[in-house]
Amino acid sequence: MTKEEFSKIIQSIPHQPGCYKYFDKHLEMLYVGKAKDLRKRVSSYFNKNLDNYKTRKLVSLINAIDFTVTDSEHDAFLLENSLIKHYQPRFNIVLKDDKSYPFIVIKKEPFPRVFFTRRLIKDGSEYLGPFTGLGRVRELLELIKQNIPLRTCTLNLSAENIKKGKFKVCLEYHLGNCKGPCEGFQDEANYKEDLQQVRHILKGNINDVIRHLKEEMNTYAADMQFEKAQVIKKKIESLQHYQSKSTIVNPRLENVDVASILQDDHHFYVNYMMVSSGTIVHSNTLQINKQLDEEEDGDVLSLALDNLMEKYQSLAGEVVVPIPVDVTDTNIKVTIPKAGDKKQLLELSVKNAQIFRDEMRRKETLLLGEKGKENNMLILEELQEALQLSEIPTHIECFDNSNFQGAYPVAAMVCFKNGLPDKKEYRHFHIKTVEGINDFASMGEIVYRRYKRLMEENPPGLPQLVIIDGGKGQLSAALESIEKLGLTGRMTLIGLAKREESVFFAGDSQPLQLSYDAQAHLLLRRIRDEVHRFGITFHRQVRSKGTFKNELEGIPGIGEKTATELLKAFRSVRNIKTLTERELTKVVGASRARVVWAYFNVPDPKTSNPKND
């Protein structure tokens, strides 16, 4: 849909809260969004320059717009959430989780068994979880076995079979791990009571179980059954020991859910923790692919939190988050803590999200490094075909300039071999021959210096592909340097435009637009992002070390130490120029003050030597 086409329907969209829906020409839903003001929100897609490729792609595919007005922004959130779950539009974020998490199931049968499973069968059984690790499940099942005797056999304990005396108690009964319902030594009411304690343990309500066992212990003690009371006492101590190991914050902190969000260029990372009595019962972190630049942290966290609370069957009456969010149940309190136990939990959630993000990056690197060697070659072959190169680009180098408002010009080069970073080949450059702001000349200089030296040291080591971060101007400057060195035809140079992420070849009037999700395009973007990171880091390091030559250091006889003293005292060169020699003397002494003052107060020849009449 073009701006002109949209202008014909804009008046029909109200200034009210609600949900908007975009459809393509086949009436397939592309995207669902919510807004406080529908007209303003929808108009923003057509009335501003869109930097994100996916957003531009979405707008180009829109053929029809529909909207639903709601009474409030919260109602719009509920409707948006419902529509996304039902239609799963291609441009909305999708909360996918391919893992098969373990659950603990309370089987629907007479005297239900409790065991671990990864399969959710809709047979009326009760599934508790999911749990993020099998170790956690085994720990809980062992805790249950030690403290709550339940049957583990697969016998059909129907009332009729028990009445007929079909079964005999096994070794588990004699060991005290089962109360013998198979022979009628335990009735269903007592067994259900024990199951309720299992639910409390699995949901983190250890205090409720301890309270129940204390009542049972006191009953045995009152009946003079001290041996049984002692057995119950040991169970209580076991549970208290487990609780002390599991408690993260104040145990008086009742059921709360905690969630935090981080993001990088391509993903959101949402950590969710379910806390009961100061103990983290569940913790899970999601990696969510970004779809559009318009996605806000609050909207993503709201959607993820709503789904995770549903997934984990949360009963929390409060959620602790770093930013305002919408929740489905308006009775749930939303807290943004400033200090205390809840702030501590939120910081722990953020830490978990950071660890997960770093681990995902590490796995991605390992995948490309070890398991993905064959995939790397396939990606490089795809890149060769896309760019129509004469050979597979197993050696790629990428250049980028960096400066701060025209000052402190530096540059960086990264090297990828076989699709992987070769960090020992990374290079930094100080711009030496260019004065002022001139990205084109700077690019020409560093390309010339790089390949002049490479030819002198290792002629066979030329890359097959050179990426210039920038448009036609930077690419042309780089090509001039290649021609000066007599390397024309020895390598392929392309420009990668920063905004459109388009590929430029020398002499082509139109850029090559690779598919956004193509592996070849993703590799180019990764290389471009790496040279940005490497260059910016170097630029900051150089600036922080004070190694850039400023105007004061250019004064004959004035070194870095004196320049630093003056700048600390007077804040800027502009201020220093206005000072008297006496004022300068107080900081750097008479001789150096005289030099600095004289440098900035050179008399104008036109006024100091007037013609004599």
C-alpha positions as CSV (number, residue, x, y, z in Angstrom):
1,M,0.0,0.0,0.0
2,T,1.4,3.4,-1.0
3,K,1.1,6.7,0.9
4,E,-1.4,7.9,-1.7
5,E,-3.6,4.9,-1.2
6,F,-3.4,5.1,2.5
7,S,-4.4,8.8,2.4
8,K,-7.8,7.8,1.0
9,I,-8.7,5.7,4.0
10,I,-7.0,7.5,6.9
11,Q,-10.1,9.5,7.7
12,S,-12.0,6.3,8.5
13,I,-9.5,5.3,11.2
14,P,-10.6,6.9,14.6
15,H,-8.5,8.5,17.3
16,Q,-9.4,5.8,19.8
17,P,-7.7,2.8,21.4
18,G,-7.9,-0.6,19.7
19,C,-6.3,-3.2,17.5
20,Y,-5.3,-2.8,13.9
21,K,-4.8,-5.7,11.4
22,Y,-2.8,-5.7,8.1
23,F,-3.8,-8.1,5.3
24,D,-2.0,-8.9,2.0
25,K,-3.7,-9.3,-1.4
26,H,-4.8,-12.8,-0.5
27,L,-6.4,-11.5,2.7
28,E,-3.9,-13.4,4.8
29,M,-3.2,-11.6,8.1
30,L,0.3,-10.1,8.1
31,Y,0.4,-8.2,11.4
32,V,-1.6,-7.3,14.5
33,G,-0.9,-4.4,16.7
34,K,-2.5,-2.4,19.5
35,A,-2.6,1.3,19.9
36,K,-3.7,4.1,22.3
37,D,-4.6,6.1,19.2
38,L,-5.4,4.0,16.2
39,R,-5.0,6.7,13.5
40,K,-1.7,8.0,14.8
41,R,-0.3,4.5,15.2
42,V,-1.3,3.2,11.7
43,S,-0.3,6.5,10.1
44,S,3.3,6.2,11.5
45,Y,3.9,3.3,9.1
46,F,3.2,5.5,6.1
47,N,4.3,9.0,7.2
48,K,8.0,8.3,8.2
49,N,11.1,6.9,6.6
50,L,11.4,3.3,7.6
51,D,15.0,2.2,8.2
52,N,14.1,-1.5,9.0
53,Y,13.9,-3.8,6.0
54,K,11.2,-6.0,7.5
55,T,9.0,-3.0,8.2
56,R,9.4,-1.7,4.7
57,K,8.6,-5.2,3.4
58,L,5.5,-5.3,5.6
59,V,4.2,-1.9,4.3
60,S,4.8,-3.0,0.7
61,L,2.7,-6.1,1.2
62,I,-0.3,-4.4,2.9
63,N,-3.4,-4.5,0.7
64,A,-6.1,-4.0,3.3
65,I,-6.3,-2.5,6.8
66,D,-8.9,-3.5,9.4
67,F,-9.3,-2.3,13.0
68,T,-11.3,-3.0,16.1
69,V,-12.0,-0.2,18.6
70,T,-11.8,-1.1,22.3
71,D,-12.8,0.7,25.5
72,S,-9.3,0.9,26.8
73,E,-5.7,0.3,26.0
74,H,-5.7,-2.7,28.3
75,D,-8.7,-4.2,26.4
76,A,-6.6,-3.7,23.2
77,F,-3.8,-5.6,24.7
78,L,-6.1,-8.5,25.5
79,L,-7.5,-8.6,22.0
80,E,-4.1,-8.3,20.4
81,N,-2.8,-11.2,22.5
82,S,-5.8,-13.3,21.5
83,L,-5.5,-12.6,17.8
84,I,-1.7,-13.3,17.7
85,K,-2.3,-16.7,19.4
86,H,-5.0,-17.6,17.0
87,Y,-3.7,-16.3,13.7
88,Q,0.1,-16.2,14.4
89,P,0.7,-13.5,11.7
90,R,4.1,-13.7,10.0
91,F,5.3,-10.3,11.0
92,N,4.4,-10.6,14.7
93,I,6.8,-12.0,17.2
94,V,6.2,-15.7,17.8
95,L,6.9,-17.2,21.2
96,K,8.2,-20.5,20.0
97,D,9.9,-22.9,22.3
98,D,11.1,-26.1,20.6
99,K,12.3,-27.8,23.8
100,S,10.5,-30.8,25.1
101,Y,10.4,-29.8,28.8
102,P,9.8,-32.4,31.6
103,F,6.6,-32.4,33.6
104,I,5.6,-34.2,36.7
105,V,2.2,-35.9,36.2
106,I,-0.4,-36.9,38.7
107,K,-2.1,-39.7,36.7
108,K,-5.8,-39.9,36.4
109,E,-6.4,-43.3,37.9
110,P,-7.4,-44.8,41.3
111,F,-4.7,-43.9,43.8
112,P,-2.8,-41.8,41.2
113,R,0.9,-42.3,40.6
114,V,3.3,-39.4,40.5
115,F,6.1,-39.6,37.9
116,F,8.1,-37.6,35.4
117,T,7.1,-37.3,31.7
118,R,7.9,-35.3,28.6
119,R,4.6,-36.1,26.9
120,L,1.4,-34.2,27.6
121,I,-1.6,-36.5,27.0
122,K,-5.1,-35.1,27.2
123,D,-6.4,-37.9,29.4
124,G,-7.5,-35.9,32.3
125,S,-4.3,-36.3,34.2
126,E,-2.8,-33.3,36.1
127,Y,0.5,-32.0,34.7
128,L,2.7,-29.8,37.0
129,G,5.5,-27.8,35.4
130,P,7.1,-27.5,32.9
131,F,10.5,-27.7,34.6
132,T,13.6,-26.4,32.8
133,G,15.9,-29.3,33.8
134,L,15.6,-33.0,34.5
135,G,17.9,-32.6,37.5
136,R,15.4,-30.4,39.2
137,V,12.6,-32.9,38.5
138,R,14.6,-35.8,40.0
139,E,15.4,-33.7,43.1
140,L,11.7,-33.0,43.6
141,L,10.7,-36.6,43.1
142,E,13.3,-37.8,45.5
143,L,12.1,-35.2,48.1
144,I,8.5,-36.4,47.6
145,K,9.6,-40.1,48.0
146,Q,11.4,-39.4,51.2
147,N,8.5,-37.5,52.8
148,I,5.2,-38.5,51.2
149,P,4.6,-42.3,50.8
150,L,2.9,-42.9,47.4
151,R,2.5,-46.0,45.3
152,T,4.8,-46.5,42.3
153,C,3.4,-49.8,41.0
154,T,1.3,-50.0,37.8
155,L,-1.5,-52.2,39.3
156,N,-5.1,-51.4,38.5
157,L,-6.2,-50.4,42.0
158,S,-9.9,-50.2,41.3
159,A,-12.2,-50.5,44.3
160,E,-13.5,-53.9,42.9
161,N,-9.9,-55.4,42.6
162,I,-8.9,-54.2,46.1
163,K,-12.2,-55.7,47.6
164,K,-11.5,-59.0,45.9
165,G,-8.0,-59.1,47.5
166,K,-6.2,-59.5,44.1
167,F,-3.0,-57.9,45.3
168,K,-0.4,-58.2,48.1
169,V,1.8,-55.4,49.4
170,C,5.3,-55.3,48.0
171,L,8.8,-54.4,49.4
172,E,8.0,-50.6,49.1
173,Y,5.3,-51.0,51.8
174,H,7.7,-52.7,54.2
175,L,10.3,-50.0,53.5
176,G,7.8,-47.3,54.5
177,N,7.6,-45.8,50.9
178,C,4.0,-46.8,50.4
179,K,1.0,-47.2,52.8
180,G,-0.4,-50.2,51.0
181,P,-3.5,-49.1,49.2
182,C,-3.4,-52.3,47.1
183,E,-4.6,-54.3,50.2
184,G,-6.8,-51.5,51.5
185,F,-4.4,-50.3,54.2
186,Q,-4.9,-46.7,52.9
187,D,-8.2,-45.3,51.8
188,E,-8.6,-42.8,48.9
189,A,-9.3,-39.8,51.1
190,N,-6.0,-40.2,52.9
191,Y,-4.2,-40.8,49.6
192,K,-5.7,-37.6,48.2
193,E,-4.5,-35.7,51.3
194,D,-1.0,-36.9,50.6
195,L,-1.3,-35.8,46.9
196,Q,-2.3,-32.3,48.1
197,Q,1.1,-32.2,49.9
198,V,2.8,-33.2,46.7
199,R,1.1,-30.3,44.9
200,H,2.3,-27.9,47.6
201,I,5.9,-29.1,47.2
202,L,5.9,-28.9,43.5
203,K,4.5,-25.4,43.6
204,G,7.1,-24.3,46.2
205,N,4.7,-24.1,49.2
206,I,7.0,-26.0,51.5
207,N,5.6,-24.2,54.6
208,D,2.2,-25.8,54.0
209,V,3.6,-29.3,53.9
210,I,5.7,-28.6,57.0
211,R,2.6,-27.3,58.8
212,H,0.6,-30.4,57.8
213,L,3.4,-32.8,59.0
214,K,3.7,-31.0,62.3
215,E,0.0,-31.5,62.9
216,E,0.5,-35.2,62.1
217,M,3.5,-35.4,64.4
218,N,1.7,-33.8,67.3
219,T,-1.2,-36.3,66.8
220,Y,1.1,-39.3,67.0
221,A,2.8,-37.8,70.1
222,A,-0.5,-37.2,71.8
223,D,-1.4,-40.9,71.1
224,M,2.0,-41.9,72.7
225,Q,3.2,-43.2,69.3
226,F,6.6,-41.7,69.7
227,E,8.4,-43.8,67.0
228,K,6.0,-42.6,64.3
229,A,6.3,-39.1,65.6
230,Q,10.1,-39.3,65.4
231,V,9.8,-40.5,61.7
232,I,7.6,-37.4,60.9
233,K,10.0,-35.2,62.7
234,K,12.9,-36.4,60.5
235,K,10.7,-35.6,57.4
236,I,10.1,-32.1,58.7
237,E,13.8,-31.6,59.2
238,S,14.5,-32.9,55.7
239,L,12.0,-30.4,54.2
240,Q,13.4,-27.5,56.3
241,H,16.9,-28.3,55.1
242,Y,15.7,-28.4,51.5
243,Q,13.9,-25.1,52.0
244,S,17.0,-23.4,53.5
245,K,19.0,-24.4,50.4
246,S,16.4,-23.2,48.0
247,T,15.5,-19.8,49.6
248,I,16.8,-16.9,47.6
249,V,15.2,-14.0,49.5
250,N,12.9,-13.5,52.5
251,P,10.7,-16.6,52.9
252,R,7.8,-14.4,53.9
253,L,7.7,-13.2,50.3
254,E,4.7,-15.1,49.0
255,N,3.7,-16.0,45.4
256,V,5.2,-13.4,42.9
257,D,6.3,-13.7,39.3
258,V,9.4,-11.9,38.1
259,A,10.3,-11.0,34.5
260,S,13.0,-9.0,32.8
261,I,13.9,-8.3,29.2
262,L,17.1,-7.6,27.2
263,Q,17.7,-7.1,23.5
264,D,20.4,-7.0,20.9
265,D,20.2,-6.3,17.1
266,H,18.2,-9.4,16.3
267,H,16.6,-10.9,19.4
268,F,14.8,-10.1,22.6
269,Y,15.7,-12.2,25.7
270,V,12.9,-12.6,28.3
271,N,13.6,-14.2,31.7
272,Y,10.7,-15.4,33.8
273,M,10.9,-16.6,37.4
274,M,8.1,-18.0,39.5
275,V,8.8,-17.3,43.2
276,S,7.0,-18.9,46.2
277,S,8.0,-18.3,49.8
278,G,11.3,-16.8,48.7
279,T,12.1,-19.8,46.6
280,I,12.4,-19.8,42.8
281,V,10.1,-22.6,41.8
282,H,10.5,-22.2,38.0
283,S,12.9,-20.1,35.9
284,N,13.0,-19.9,32.1
285,T,14.5,-17.6,29.5
286,L,13.1,-17.2,26.0
287,Q,15.0,-16.0,22.9
288,I,12.5,-14.1,20.7
289,N,13.3,-13.1,17.1
290,K,12.8,-9.5,16.3
291,Q,10.4,-8.8,13.5
292,L,9.9,-5.0,13.3
293,D,11.7,-2.0,14.7
294,E,8.4,-0.8,16.0
295,E,8.3,-3.5,18.7
296,E,8.8,-1.9,22.1
297,D,10.3,-3.7,25.2
298,G,7.1,-3.2,27.1
299,D,4.9,-4.8,24.4
300,V,7.2,-7.8,24.0
301,L,7.5,-8.3,27.7
302,S,3.7,-8.1,28.2
303,L,3.1,-10.7,25.5
304,A,5.9,-13.0,26.8
305,L,4.8,-12.7,30.5
306,D,1.2,-13.4,29.7
307,N,2.2,-16.6,27.8
308,L,4.7,-17.8,30.4
309,M,2.2,-17.3,33.3
310,E,-0.3,-19.3,31.4
311,K,2.3,-22.0,30.5
312,Y,3.4,-22.4,34.1
313,Q,-0.1,-22.1,35.5
314,S,0.9,-19.2,37.7
315,L,-1.3,-18.2,40.6
316,A,0.8,-15.1,41.5
317,G,-1.1,-12.0,42.5
318,E,1.9,-9.8,41.7
319,V,4.4,-9.5,38.9
320,V,7.8,-7.8,39.4
321,V,9.1,-6.1,36.3
322,P,11.6,-3.4,35.2
323,I,9.2,-1.5,33.0
324,P,5.4,-1.0,32.8
325,V,3.6,-4.0,31.3
326,D,0.0,-5.0,30.6
327,V,-1.3,-8.2,32.2
328,T,-4.4,-10.1,31.3
329,D,-5.8,-10.2,34.8
330,T,-6.4,-6.7,36.1
331,N,-6.3,-8.0,39.7
332,I,-2.6,-8.8,39.4
333,K,-0.5,-6.1,40.9
334,V,2.4,-4.8,38.7
335,T,5.5,-3.7,40.7
336,I,8.6,-1.9,39.5
337,P,10.8,-2.1,42.6
338,K,13.4,0.5,43.6
339,A,15.0,-1.5,46.5
340,G,14.5,-4.4,48.8
341,D,13.9,-8.1,48.2
342,K,11.9,-7.6,45.0
343,K,14.6,-5.4,43.5
344,Q,17.1,-8.2,44.4
345,L,14.9,-10.7,42.5
346,L,14.6,-8.5,39.5
347,E,18.4,-8.1,39.4
348,L,18.7,-11.9,39.5
349,S,16.3,-12.2,36.6
350,V,18.3,-9.7,34.6
351,K,21.5,-11.6,35.4
352,N,19.9,-14.9,34.2
353,A,18.8,-13.2,30.9
354,Q,22.4,-11.9,30.4
355,I,23.9,-15.3,31.0
356,F,21.4,-16.9,28.6
357,R,22.1,-14.3,26.0
358,D,25.9,-14.8,26.3
359,E,25.4,-18.6,26.2
360,M,23.3,-18.4,23.0
361,R,26.0,-16.2,21.4
362,R,28.6,-18.8,22.4
363,K,26.6,-21.6,21.0
364,E,26.1,-19.7,17.8
365,T,29.9,-19.3,17.5
366,L,30.4,-23.0,18.3
367,L,27.8,-24.0,15.8
368,L,29.6,-22.0,13.1
369,G,33.0,-23.2,14.3
370,E,32.7,-26.9,14.9
371,K,29.3,-28.3,13.8
372,G,28.8,-25.7,11.1
373,K,31.9,-26.1,8.9
374,E,29.9,-27.8,6.1
375,N,27.1,-25.2,6.6
376,N,29.7,-22.4,6.3
377,M,30.8,-23.7,2.9
378,L,27.2,-23.9,1.8
379,I,26.7,-20.3,2.9
380,L,29.8,-19.2,1.1
381,E,28.7,-21.0,-2.0
382,E,25.4,-19.2,-1.8
383,L,27.2,-15.9,-1.4
384,Q,29.4,-16.7,-4.4
385,E,26.2,-17.4,-6.5
386,A,24.4,-14.3,-5.2
387,L,27.4,-12.0,-6.0
388,Q,28.4,-13.9,-9.1
389,L,32.0,-14.4,-7.9
390,S,34.5,-16.4,-9.9
391,E,35.5,-18.4,-6.8
392,I,34.2,-19.2,-3.3
393,P,35.0,-16.3,-1.0
394,T,36.8,-18.2,1.7
395,H,38.8,-15.1,2.6
396,I,36.7,-11.9,3.2
397,E,37.9,-8.6,4.5
398,C,35.7,-5.6,5.6
399,F,36.6,-2.0,6.2
400,D,34.9,0.8,8.2
401,N,35.7,4.4,9.1
402,S,34.9,5.8,12.6
403,N,35.1,9.4,13.8
404,F,33.4,11.7,16.3
405,Q,31.9,14.8,14.7
406,G,34.7,14.8,12.3
407,A,37.4,14.5,14.9
408,Y,39.6,11.6,16.0
409,P,39.4,9.7,12.6
410,V,40.3,6.0,12.8
411,A,39.4,2.9,10.9
412,A,39.1,-0.8,11.3
413,M,39.4,-4.0,9.2
414,V,38.1,-7.4,10.1
415,C,38.9,-10.7,8.4
416,F,36.7,-13.8,7.9
417,K,38.2,-17.1,6.7
418,N,35.9,-20.0,5.8
419,G,33.0,-18.0,7.2
420,L,34.5,-17.4,10.6
421,P,36.3,-14.5,12.2
422,D,40.1,-14.7,12.0
423,K,40.9,-12.2,14.8
424,K,44.6,-12.4,14.5
425,E,44.2,-10.7,11.1
426,Y,42.1,-7.9,12.4
427,R,43.7,-4.4,11.9
428,H,43.3,-0.9,13.3
429,F,44.2,2.2,11.4
430,H,44.9,5.8,12.4
431,I,44.1,8.1,9.5
432,K,47.4,9.9,8.6
433,T,47.0,11.7,5.3
434,V,43.5,13.1,5.5
435,E,42.5,16.3,7.2
436,G,39.0,17.2,8.2
437,I,35.8,15.2,7.5
438,N,36.4,13.1,4.4
439,D,35.1,9.5,4.6
440,F,35.9,8.9,1.0
441,A,39.6,9.9,1.2
442,S,39.9,8.0,4.6
443,M,38.6,4.8,3.0
444,G,41.0,5.2,0.1
445,E,43.9,5.6,2.5
446,I,43.3,2.6,4.6
447,V,42.5,0.3,1.7
448,Y,45.8,1.4,0.0
449,R,47.8,0.9,3.2
450,R,46.3,-2.5,3.8
451,Y,47.0,-4.0,0.5
452,K,50.3,-2.3,-0.2
453,R,51.6,-3.9,3.0
454,L,49.9,-7.2,2.2
455,M,51.6,-7.3,-1.2
456,E,55.0,-6.6,0.3
457,E,54.6,-9.2,3.0
458,N,52.4,-12.0,1.6
459,P,51.3,-11.6,-2.0
460,P,49.2,-14.9,-2.1
461,G,47.2,-13.7,0.9
462,L,44.8,-11.4,-1.0
463,P,41.1,-11.9,-0.1
464,Q,38.6,-13.0,-2.8
465,L,36.0,-10.5,-1.5
466,V,36.4,-7.0,0.1
467,I,33.4,-5.3,1.7
468,I,33.4,-1.5,2.0
469,D,31.0,-0.4,4.7
470,G,29.3,2.5,2.9
471,G,27.8,3.6,-0.4
472,K,29.1,4.4,-3.9
473,G,31.5,7.2,-2.7
474,Q,33.5,5.0,-0.3
475,L,33.5,2.1,-2.8
476,S,34.9,4.4,-5.6
477,A,37.6,5.6,-3.3
478,A,38.6,2.1,-2.4
479,L,38.7,1.1,-6.1
480,E,41.0,4.0,-6.9
481,S,43.5,2.6,-4.3
482,I,43.2,-0.9,-5.8
483,E,44.0,0.5,-9.2
484,K,47.0,2.4,-7.9
485,L,48.4,-0.8,-6.5
486,G,47.8,-2.7,-9.8
487,L,45.4,-5.1,-8.2
488,T,42.4,-4.6,-10.4
489,G,40.8,-8.0,-11.1
490,R,42.6,-9.7,-8.3
491,M,39.7,-9.3,-5.9
492,T,36.0,-8.3,-5.9
493,L,35.0,-5.1,-4.1
494,I,31.4,-4.4,-3.0
495,G,29.8,-1.6,-1.0
496,L,27.3,-2.4,1.7
497,A,24.9,0.5,2.2
498,K,24.2,1.2,5.9
499,R,20.5,2.0,5.7
500,E,19.1,-0.2,3.0
501,E,21.6,-3.0,3.5
502,S,22.0,-3.1,-0.3
503,V,25.0,-4.4,-2.1
504,F,26.8,-2.0,-4.6
505,F,29.1,-3.0,-7.4
506,A,31.4,-0.5,-9.1
507,G,29.7,0.9,-12.2
508,D,26.2,-0.4,-11.4
509,S,23.4,2.1,-11.3
510,Q,21.1,0.0,-9.2
511,P,22.2,-2.0,-6.1
512,L,21.7,-5.7,-5.5
513,Q,19.0,-6.4,-2.9
514,L,19.6,-9.8,-1.3
515,S,16.7,-11.6,0.4
516,Y,16.6,-10.4,4.0
517,D,16.6,-13.9,5.5
518,A,19.0,-15.4,3.0
519,Q,22.1,-17.0,4.7
520,A,24.4,-15.1,2.4
521,H,22.8,-11.8,3.5
522,L,23.0,-12.8,7.2
523,L,26.7,-13.5,6.8
524,L,27.3,-10.1,5.2
525,R,25.4,-8.4,8.0
526,R,27.4,-10.3,10.6
527,I,30.7,-9.2,9.1
528,R,29.5,-5.6,8.9
529,D,28.3,-5.7,12.5
530,E,31.7,-7.2,13.6
531,V,33.7,-4.4,11.9
532,H,31.4,-1.8,13.5
533,R,32.0,-3.4,16.9
534,F,35.8,-3.6,16.4
535,G,36.1,-0.1,15.1
536,I,33.9,1.6,17.7
537,T,35.7,-0.2,20.5
538,F,39.1,0.9,19.2
539,H,37.8,4.5,18.8
540,R,36.6,4.6,22.4
541,Q,39.8,3.1,23.7
542,V,42.0,5.6,21.8
543,R,39.9,8.5,23.0
544,S,39.9,7.3,26.7
545,K,43.7,6.9,26.7
546,G,44.1,10.5,25.4
547,T,46.3,9.5,22.5
548,F,44.7,11.9,20.1
549,K,46.8,15.0,19.4
550,N,44.9,18.1,20.3
551,E,45.7,21.7,19.6
552,L,47.7,22.3,22.8
553,E,50.1,19.4,22.0
554,G,50.7,21.0,18.7
555,I,52.4,24.0,20.4
556,P,56.2,23.7,20.3
557,G,57.6,22.9,23.7
558,I,54.2,21.8,25.1
559,G,53.8,18.0,25.8
560,E,50.9,15.8,26.7
561,K,51.3,16.3,30.5
562,T,51.1,20.1,30.3
563,A,48.2,20.0,27.9
564,T,46.3,17.6,30.3
565,E,47.0,20.0,33.2
566,L,45.6,22.9,31.3
567,L,42.5,21.1,30.1
568,K,41.8,19.8,33.6
569,A,42.0,23.3,35.0
570,F,40.2,25.3,32.3
571,R,38.0,22.6,30.6
572,S,38.6,23.6,26.9
573,V,41.0,25.1,24.5
574,R,38.6,27.9,23.8
575,N,38.8,29.0,27.5
576,I,42.6,28.8,27.5
577,K,42.8,31.1,24.5
578,T,41.1,33.9,26.5
579,L,43.4,33.7,29.6
580,T,46.2,36.1,30.5
581,E,49.8,34.9,30.9
582,R,49.5,35.4,34.7
583,E,46.4,33.1,34.9
584,L,48.3,30.4,32.9
585,T,51.3,30.7,35.2
586,K,49.3,29.6,38.2
587,V,48.8,26.2,36.6
588,V,51.9,25.4,34.5
589,G,54.6,27.9,35.6
590,A,56.0,31.0,34.0
591,S,58.0,29.6,31.1
592,R,55.4,27.3,29.8
593,A,52.7,29.9,30.3
594,R,54.7,32.4,28.2
595,V,54.9,29.8,25.4
596,V,51.2,29.0,25.4
597,W,50.1,32.6,25.7
598,A,52.4,33.7,22.9
599,Y,51.1,30.9,20.6
600,F,47.5,32.1,21.0
601,N,48.3,35.8,20.9
602,V,50.5,36.2,17.8
603,P,50.1,39.8,16.7
604,D,48.4,40.4,13.3
605,P,51.1,41.8,10.9
606,K,48.5,44.1,9.3
607,T,47.9,45.9,12.6
608,S,51.3,45.5,14.3
609,N,53.3,47.1,11.4
610,P,51.2,50.0,10.0
611,K,52.7,52.0,7.2
612,N,54.4,55.3,8.2
613,D,52.8,58.4,6.7
